[in-house]
Amino acid sequence: MARSLFGTDGVRGRANSHPMTAEMALRLGAAAGRYFRRDGKNGHRVVIGKDTRLSCYMIETALTAGLTSTGMNVLLLGPVPTPAVGFLTRSMRADVGIMISASHNPADDNGIKFFGPEGFKLSDEAEAEIEALVGGDITLAQPENIGRVKRIDDGRGRYVEYAKTTFPAGQRLDGLKVVIDCAHGAAYKAAPDVLWELGAEVIPLGVKPDGLNINAGVGSTHVAAAQAAVKKHGADLGISLDGDADRVMIVDETGRVADGDQIMALLAGRWAAQGRLKGGALVATVMSNLGLERFMEGRGLRLERTAVGDRYVVERMRAGGFNLGGEQSGHIVMTDYATTGDGLIAALQVLAAMAETGERASRLAEQFAPVPQLLKNVRYAAGADPLGTAGVQRVIADAEGRLNGSGRVLIRKSGTEPLIRVMAEAEDETVLHEVVDGIVAAVEHAA
C-alpha cells in the first residue's frame, strides 16, 4: 500500500503548512483511533508526549480531538523524551503512543511519530493503513463512547526512575563533572535530574525552552556549544542530546566529539567481552563508517547494515534477535533497555564504562580510526530521475571500481527532500574528493 503522508519517521513538515496543520492532525488522530479501535470495543487508550515547540500545543489539541472522536481515551504526558513515550506506551498498557516532535529540526518544523502497544514504532504497513483511513470517511464513535482525556502528571518522573535502573547497581557518578546539553528540548528536566540523582556534578545547557529556541545553536547538531562548556568548566564529559532526546553525541574532556559509530563501537566491545552482545552482531545503517565495520570484524563480530532510519535498525534487531544497533547520527538503540533510540540511556552506558574502568572519556570514546568520509547533497527538479540516466550510472560504476577494496560509494535519494545524497569513503582523501565530485557533477548535469 503506497504512502505519501508518512516519511521515514512519521509525519513531518513546517508547522501550519501541509501536512503539519491542525486539520491534518485531527484527521490523523481520528484515523489512528479508528485503526487501533477497529475491534469496536471501548477502553482503548493512547499516550501522547511532546517536545517544547510552540506548535506542539496546537498539534496536541487537534490529535486529542480526533482520537477522542473515535472513542480513544487519551493520556497526556506533557514534554517528555521520545523514548519515554515508547516506554510509557508499554508500561501503561496503551494501544498506541504518539510523540509530537520534529527531533533535531528547527522550531518552525514539527512531526508526529506513532508507537504500537509494545512501544516500537509502527511498521510501514500499519502507517499505510492509517494513511488510507485519513483519506476516507472515518466512522465516529457514538456520543456515549466518545473518549476521555487525562493528564499524567508524573510521566517524566516515571521515565527518570526507569532511566536510573539502566545504570549499574551500586555504581555512582560521584566526582564526575558532566555537561548535559538538552537542546532546549524534551529532556530539559529529565536528563539533568537523572545525572544529579546518580551523583554527578551537573552543568546544564539548553534547559530554558521558550517554544522557539529548540535546537537553536545547541544540541547534537550544534555540538560546539557542549564542547565550549566542557572546556570552560573542565568537565569530564559532555552529553549533547537533540530536541526529543532520542540521539546523542559525546564530548570527551579534551573537547573531541564521539559520534554514534564510536559510541556503538564502545558498547559492542564491552558487551561482547561481558557476553551480553546478542548474536555477536551490531546493527547499523549504510551510513556508518567503514572503520566501524573493520572494528567489529577485528573482534570476530559482525556489522549488519540496514537502510537509513532508526526504525529499520530496530526492525532488523527484532528480526535477528540482536540487542544493540543505531546510527552514526547518534541514535543508539539498546533493546535490553528501550524500544527506540535513547540518547540519555546511551550516555549512561558511556558513564558506566568510565565509572567501572576509571578511564577518561578520551580513552573510551575513540574506539577506531574512521575512514575518511565525504557527503554532498545535490538538489534535483521534481519528477526528474538523474540516477536513472546512463551517464550517471557509468560514473558511479567507475567510482566503485576505483575504490574496490579500499573504500565504498553510497548514493541514495533523501526520504524528505528532492535531494541525491552522494557519500563515499576512501583511505586516500584526494581520491575521495575526486570520486564524490565526479558523481556530483554527473548528477547535476543529469538533473
C-alpha positions, 0 to 999 in steps of 0.5 A, a space after each residue: 500500500 503506497 504512502 505519501 503522508 508518512 516519511 521515514 519517521 512519521 509525519 513531518 513538515 513546517 508547522 501550519 503548512 501541509 501536512 503539519 496543520 491542525 486539520 491534518 492532525 485531527 484527521 490523523 488522530 481520528 484515523 489512528 483511533 479508528 485503526 487501533 479501535 477497529 475491534 469496536 470495543 471501548 477502553 482503548 487508550 493512547 499516550 501522547 508526549 511532546 517536545 517544547 515547540 510552540 506548535 506542539 500545543 496546537 498539534 496536541 489539541 487537534 490529535 486529542 480531538 480526533 482520537 477522542 472522536 473515535 472513542 480513544 481515551 487519551 493520556 497526556 504526558 506533557 514534554 517528555 523524551 521520545 523514548 519515554 513515550 515508547 516506554 510509557 506506551 508499554 508500561 501503561 498498557 496503551 494501544 498506541 503512543 504518539 510523540 509530537 516532535 520534529 527531533 533535531 529540526 528547527 522550531 518552525 518544523 514539527 512531526 508526529 511519530 506513532 508507537 504500537 502497544 509494545 512501544 516500537 514504532 509502527 511498521 510501514 504497513 500499519 502507517 499505510 493503513 492509517 494513511 488510507 483511513 485519513 483519506 476516507 470517511 472515518 466512522 465516529 464513535 457514538 456520543 456515549 463512547 466518545 473518549 476521555 482525556 487525562 493528564 499524567 502528571 508524573 510521566 517524566 518522573 516515571 521515565 527518570 526512575 526507569 532511566 536510573 535502573 539502566 545504570 549499574 547497581 551500586 555504581 555512582 557518578 560521584 566526582 564526575 563533572 558532566 555537561 548535559 546539553 538538552 537542546 532546549 528540548 524534551 529532556 530539559 528536566 529529565 536528563 539533568 535530574 537523572 545525572 544529579 540523582 546518580 551523583 554527578 556534578 551537573 552543568 546544564 545547557 539548553 534547559 530554558 525552552 521558550 517554544 522557539 529556541 529548540 535546537 537553536 545553536 545547541 544540541 547534537 547538531 550544534 555540538 560546539 556549544 557542549 564542547 565550549 562548556 566542557 572546556 570552560 568548566 573542565 568537565 569530564 564529559 559532555 552529553 549533547 542530546 537533540 530536541 526529543 532526546 532520542 540521539 546523542 553525541 559525546 564530548 570527551 574532556 579534551 573537547 573531541 566529539 564521539 559520534 554514534 559509530 564510536 559510541 556503538 563501537 564502545 558498547 559492542 566491545 564491552 558487551 561482547 567481552 561481558 557476553 551480553 552482545 546478542 548474536 555477536 552482531 551490531 546493527 547499523 545503517 549504510 551510513 556508518 563508517 567503514 572503520 566501524 565495520 573493520 572494528 567489529 570484524 577485528 573482534 570476530 563480530 559482525 556489522 549488519 547494515 540496514 537502510 537509513 532510519 532508526 526504525 529499520 535498525 530496530 526492525 532488523 534487531 527484532 528480526 535477528 534477535 540482536 540487542 544493540 544497533 543505531 546510527 552514526 547520527 547518534 541514535 543508539 538503540 539498546 533493546 535490553 533497555 528501550 524500544 527506540 533510540 535513547 540518547 540519555 540511556 546511551 550516555 549512561 552506558 558511556 558513564 558506566 564504562 568510565 565509572 567501572 574502568 576509571 578511564 577518561 572519556 578520551 580513552 573510551 570514546 575513540 574506539 577506531 580510526 574512521 575512514 575518511 568520509 565525504 557527503 554532498 547533497 545535490 538538489 534535483 527538479 521534481 519528477 526528474 530521475 538523474 540516477 536513472 540516466 546512463 551517464 550517471 550510472 557509468 560514473 558511479 560504476 567507475 567510482 566503485 571500481 576505483 575504490 574496490 577494496 579500499 573504500 565504498 560509494 553510497 548514493 541514495 535519494 533523501 526520504 524528505 527532500 528532492 535531494 541525491 545524497 552522494 557519500 563515499 569513503 576512501 583511505 586516500 582523501 584526494 581520491 575521495 574528493 575526486 570520486 564524490 565530485 565526479 558523481 556530483 557533477 554527473 548528477 547535476 548535469 543529469 538533473 
